[in-house]
Amino acid sequence: MAHRHVINTQIAILGAGPAGLMLSHLLAKAGIESTVLELRSHQEIAETARAGILEHGSVKLLVDSGVSDRVVRNGDRHDGIELRFNGESHRIDFQDLVGESVWLYPQTDVFLDLAGRRQADGGDVRYSVTDTTVHDLEGEAKVWFTDADGVDFELRADFVAGADGSRSYCRSLIPEAQRKRYFHEYPFAWFGVLAEAPRSSEELIYANSDHGFALISQRTETVQRMYFQCDPDEDVNNWSDERIWETFRSRVNGNGFELKEGPVLDKTVLKFRSSVHTPMRHGKLFLAGDAAHTVPPTGAKGLNLALNDVKVLFEGLDSFYQTGSTALLDTYSSRALDRVWKAQQFSYWMTSMLHTPAEADDFQRARQLGELNAVVSSHHGRAYLAEAYTGWPGAR
Ligand SMILES: Cc1cc2nc3c(=O)[nH]c(=O)nc-3n(C[C@H](O)[C@H](O)[C@H](O)COP(=O)(O)OP(=O)(O)OC[C@H]3O[C@@H](n4cnc5c(N)ncnc54)[C@H](O)[C@@H]3O)c2cc1C
């Protein structure tokens, strides 16, 4: 066997997404060492557009833990969203209903803030590593990896955090007989468009129509992010700009509202899946973020759940190192899953309420409009949506 350079840490973290970097940051603040191993380069992660909506609890975590206050300086605070159906818009006023807001702030900026803070604080984050394998989870845990210069290492750690995303390798380390996978696939996907156009509205518009769902979102003054419901097997090459705008027009325009159009800069098909893998802990291994669960993007929960997981995990690890008690580590999985399942329900509900199945008959379509009407015409319905969208209180 080739010689491996041995290094020691307290927590070995696989993955430098929001979950891995936030965990490393929180640990460092408490004086707990960690090493983060990441397969991709810093540049590749910084250039991959993904989530964009942060719950108020996620913003508070970024700001209060000292990552950065850029989110409140440069992000857009949104105090509500619009639900649009039957050609009419209905505002869900978050501030009025639950006294909270969300922030529109791209995941790429969350990454830059977290990676920048870790670097400024002298954190050990190694990008572009290869061949990460985990060993001896029952004894002294070890992670083997090859760094960007081709040097082989053995990282010894007290615990391993698998924050390695939806295709998680770490997840497979839990013996099959001891893990359970919950999975749901949806009969539709999102056709995502980045377009050079002025804002059509100040807040997000979630539009349900006979022709399917559309989401009108914003990025900057001149570039906008929008989505429409499509078939999961749709090929972006079959879509000209004109066909794209025609689809949006048929789903959102009307009653005085007209979408502002412009050249399409990027188009992509985003498939939906709901999955939960339990338990989120196996011996010295803890799963966090997409490694343990994924949600369809309709509820904007993925990134927020990842941050919540590591907040809960950090509390367990901090308590262990301060007191020697494993009580909070032992309940990590169930405490994290409590919020995960609420988010699964909310994401599923938003998805099924707003999307139109291709095979929907007249009854199903009329029932769906009845459901939307029931939500917007009820204070309690609007308040449930507002509370779930902005993030349940007592984020833990
Ligand atoms: C196209 C797209 C659009 C999305 N839109 C939204 C949205 O609008 N709202 C929302 O809330 N969420 C959205 N999400 C989900 C959100 O981006 C994720 O929930 C979030 O990134 C989860 O963070 P994470 O740290 O758990 O995982 P990730 O961000 O996926 O990070 C995991 C990291 O682990 C690395 N890795 C993988 N395997 C290994 C290994 N063996 N060793 C070391 N490193 C490894 C990966 O390279 C990756 O960088 C979207 C996701 C996608 C893909």
PDBQT file of the ligand as one rigid body, heavy atoms in Angstrom, charges set to zero:
ROOT
HETATM    1  C1  LIG A 401     -30.361  22.712  -9.813  1.00  0.00    +0.000 C 
HETATM    2  C2  LIG A 401     -30.756  22.816  -8.367  1.00  0.00    +0.000 A 
HETATM    3  C3  LIG A 401     -31.644  23.824  -7.965  1.00  0.00    +0.000 A 
HETATM    4  C4  LIG A 401     -31.994  23.945  -6.628  1.00  0.00    +0.000 A 
HETATM    5  N1  LIG A 401     -32.859  24.929  -6.248  1.00  0.00    +0.000 NA
HETATM    6  C5  LIG A 401     -33.179  25.068  -4.946  1.00  0.00    +0.000 A 
HETATM    7  C6  LIG A 401     -34.027  26.094  -4.474  1.00  0.00    +0.000 A 
HETATM    8  O1  LIG A 401     -34.532  26.896  -5.259  1.00  0.00    +0.000 OA
HETATM    9  N2  LIG A 401     -34.265  26.194  -3.144  1.00  0.00    +0.000 N 
HETATM   10  C7  LIG A 401     -33.692  25.325  -2.239  1.00  0.00    +0.000 A 
HETATM   11  O2  LIG A 401     -33.878  25.474  -1.023  1.00  0.00    +0.000 OA
HETATM   12  N3  LIG A 401     -32.907  24.330  -2.633  1.00  0.00    +0.000 NA
HETATM   13  C8  LIG A 401     -32.628  24.184  -3.952  1.00  0.00    +0.000 A 
HETATM   14  N4  LIG A 401     -31.802  23.196  -4.351  1.00  0.00    +0.000 N 
HETATM   15  C9  LIG A 401     -31.280  22.314  -3.321  1.00  0.00    +0.000 C 
HETATM   16  C10 LIG A 401     -30.078  22.938  -2.616  1.00  0.00    +0.000 C 
HETATM   17  O3  LIG A 401     -29.183  23.425  -3.577  1.00  0.00    +0.000 OA
HETATM   18  C11 LIG A 401     -29.474  21.861  -1.748  1.00  0.00    +0.000 C 
HETATM   19  O4  LIG A 401     -30.473  21.436  -0.833  1.00  0.00    +0.000 OA
HETATM   20  C12 LIG A 401     -28.239  22.303  -0.953  1.00  0.00    +0.000 C 
HETATM   21  O5  LIG A 401     -27.158  22.532  -1.817  1.00  0.00    +0.000 OA
HETATM   22  C13 LIG A 401     -27.861  21.230   0.069  1.00  0.00    +0.000 C 
HETATM   23  O6  LIG A 401     -26.616  21.524   0.625  1.00  0.00    +0.000 OA
HETATM   24  P1  LIG A 401     -25.616  20.354   1.019  1.00  0.00    +0.000 P 
HETATM   25  O7  LIG A 401     -24.440  21.028   1.626  1.00  0.00    +0.000 OA
HETATM   26  O8  LIG A 401     -26.344  19.338   1.810  1.00  0.00    +0.000 OA
HETATM   27  O9  LIG A 401     -25.255  19.625  -0.338  1.00  0.00    +0.000 OA
HETATM   28  P2  LIG A 401     -24.449  20.154  -1.617  1.00  0.00    +0.000 P 
HETATM   29  O10 LIG A 401     -24.614  21.630  -1.768  1.00  0.00    +0.000 OA
HETATM   30  O11 LIG A 401     -24.839  19.285  -2.735  1.00  0.00    +0.000 OA
HETATM   31  O12 LIG A 401     -22.937  19.907  -1.221  1.00  0.00    +0.000 OA
HETATM   32  C14 LIG A 401     -22.384  18.607  -1.165  1.00  0.00    +0.000 C 
HETATM   33  C15 LIG A 401     -20.939  18.667  -1.613  1.00  0.00    +0.000 C 
HETATM   34  O13 LIG A 401     -20.329  17.411  -1.379  1.00  0.00    +0.000 OA
HETATM   35  C16 LIG A 401     -19.411  17.160  -2.420  1.00  0.00    +0.000 C 
HETATM   36  N5  LIG A 401     -19.165  15.709  -2.447  1.00  0.00    +0.000 N 
HETATM   37  C17 LIG A 401     -19.924  14.738  -2.999  1.00  0.00    +0.000 A 
HETATM   38  N6  LIG A 401     -19.385  13.522  -2.763  1.00  0.00    +0.000 NA
HETATM   39  C18 LIG A 401     -18.264  13.720  -2.036  1.00  0.00    +0.000 A 
HETATM   40  C19 LIG A 401     -17.274  12.855  -1.488  1.00  0.00    +0.000 A 
HETATM   41  N7  LIG A 401     -17.360  11.523  -1.612  1.00  0.00    +0.000 N 
HETATM   42  N8  LIG A 401     -16.230  13.412  -0.837  1.00  0.00    +0.000 NA
HETATM   43  C20 LIG A 401     -16.147  14.765  -0.668  1.00  0.00    +0.000 A 
HETATM   44  N9  LIG A 401     -17.048  15.633  -1.180  1.00  0.00    +0.000 NA
HETATM   45  C21 LIG A 401     -18.097  15.112  -1.836  1.00  0.00    +0.000 A 
HETATM   46  C22 LIG A 401     -20.097  17.694  -3.652  1.00  0.00    +0.000 C 
HETATM   47  O14 LIG A 401     -19.166  17.999  -4.671  1.00  0.00    +0.000 OA
HETATM   48  C23 LIG A 401     -20.794  18.949  -3.107  1.00  0.00    +0.000 C 
HETATM   49  O15 LIG A 401     -20.046  20.126  -3.312  1.00  0.00    +0.000 OA
HETATM   50  C24 LIG A 401     -31.453  23.041  -5.683  1.00  0.00    +0.000 A 
HETATM   51  C25 LIG A 401     -30.593  22.031  -6.088  1.00  0.00    +0.000 A 
HETATM   52  C26 LIG A 401     -30.247  21.895  -7.421  1.00  0.00    +0.000 A 
HETATM   53  C27 LIG A 401     -29.333  20.781  -7.847  1.00  0.00    +0.000 C 
ENDROOT
TORSDOF 0
